Amino acid sequence: MKLYGFGNSRSFRVIWMFQELNVQFEYHKLNPNKGQLEEEFFLKLNPSGKVPVLVDQELILTESAAIITYLGDKYVNHSGKSDIYIPECGTLARANYNQWCFFALCEFEQPLWTMAKHQFSLPQKYQVPEILRTALYEFRMVLNILEQGLSNNNWILGQSFSAADILLAHSLHWAHENNIKFKNKCIDDYYARIIEREGFKKALKYL
Ligand SMILES: N[C@@H](CCC(=O)N[C@@H](CS)C(=O)NCC(=O)O)C(=O)O
């Protein structure tokens, strides 16, 4: 199984998932500053020129949440080597798990992505600095939703760590790295539990 990624990007989520699962993978670290995301071989894998990209035999996946949920479904019930919780398809718990995975991508990371786009990712002439204040306000709103979802549990699905926590926590880490204070004890405690996980610490070594 091959993973294409770079540095502190959304590929970190997938690396972390591999660590939690104890599954080996072949990491292809690309250098965006050397134009490697625009190389022909890479655009054939992902025409949008973005990471992460997972290649498993003839399967090519190019969305971080799709990759993580695929890996969870593929390995959790078989390896016996992991303590990550992936609820079974068709159950109430699975519907809740899906909801938090979608929330992580569609709501939780979006204000951070808006900030990144308007700070460095978009061409300068399309950057609107005034939007940063709005994005920070929106991030505070979704932090409140996360706090309510946690409702004093250790993890988003209760007492078991799941792949939904990886997606949510990666964005918390992203915010933390950008010096955004959570100003919320419940979220601070959640983040403290996250950074203590062995899988998270092992994943950091790939950066
Ligand atoms: N929705 C995608 C977003 C992927 C994405 O935006 N990746 C960024 C890095 S975090 C990227 O490769 N950007 C390179 C570029 O835009 O040139 C996912 O979650 O996998």
The ligand as an SDF file (V2000), in Angstrom:
LIG
                    3D

 20 19  0  0  0  0  0  0  0  0999 V2000
  -10.3470   17.3410    0.6060 N   0  0  0  0  0  0  0  0  0  0  0  0
   -8.9870   16.9070    0.4250 C   0  0  0  0  0  0  0  0  0  0  0  0
   -8.0830   18.1340    0.4570 C   0  0  0  0  0  0  0  0  0  0  0  0
   -6.6730   17.8170    0.0330 C   0  0  0  0  0  0  0  0  0  0  0  0
   -5.7770   19.0550    0.0970 C   0  0  0  0  0  0  0  0  0  0  0  0
   -6.2310   20.2010    0.0040 O   0  0  0  0  0  0  0  0  0  0  0  0
   -4.4590   18.8140    0.2330 N   0  0  0  0  0  0  0  0  0  0  0  0
   -3.5070   19.9170    0.3020 C   0  0  0  0  0  0  0  0  0  0  0  0
   -2.5210   19.6810    1.4420 C   0  0  0  0  0  0  0  0  0  0  0  0
   -3.3170   19.6520    2.9980 S   0  0  0  0  0  0  0  0  0  0  0  0
   -2.6500   19.9260   -0.9440 C   0  0  0  0  0  0  0  0  0  0  0  0
   -2.2080   18.8880   -1.4020 O   0  0  0  0  0  0  0  0  0  0  0  0
   -2.3820   21.1030   -1.4770 N   0  0  0  0  0  0  0  0  0  0  0  0
   -1.4520   21.2510   -2.5420 C   0  0  0  0  0  0  0  0  0  0  0  0
   -1.8520   22.3210   -3.4810 C   0  0  0  0  0  0  0  0  0  0  0  0
   -2.9960   22.8000   -3.3920 O   0  0  0  0  0  0  0  0  0  0  0  0
   -1.0050   22.6530   -4.3110 O   0  0  0  0  0  0  0  0  0  0  0  0
   -8.6330   15.8810    1.5190 C   0  0  0  0  0  0  0  0  0  0  0  0
   -9.1780   15.9950    2.6340 O   0  0  0  0  0  0  0  0  0  0  0  0
   -7.8380   14.9710    1.2640 O   0  0  0  0  0  0  0  0  0  0  0  0
  1  2  1  0
  2  3  1  0
  2 18  1  0
  3  4  1  0
  4  5  1  0
  5  6  2  0
  5  7  1  0
  7  8  1  0
  8  9  1  0
  8 11  1  0
  9 10  1  0
 11 12  2  0
 11 13  1  0
 13 14  1  0
 14 15  1  0
 15 16  2  0
 15 17  1  0
 18 19  2  0
 18 20  1  0
M  END
$$$$
